[in-house]
Amino acid sequence: MDKYECSVCGYVYDPEVGDPDNGIAAGTSFEDLPEDWVCPECGVDKDMFEKV
C-alpha cells in the first residue's frame, strides 16, 4: 500500500499503521479513508496529500 504525505506539514499517512488516534485501523488504504478525514497534524483535507 502506498504512503501519502501532507503537502502542508509533511505528515505521512502510512496505511500499515493507520491513524488509530482518529479511529482509522491499521491496514486502511489512503483511498479507503473517509471523505471527512483530515490530516491529524494540521487539519487539511485529503486532497492536500500526495503519494510518496
Buried (B, 14 or more C-beta within 10 A) or exposed (E): EEBBBBEEEEBEBBBEBBBEEEEBEEEBEBEEBEEEBBBBEEEBEBEBBEEE
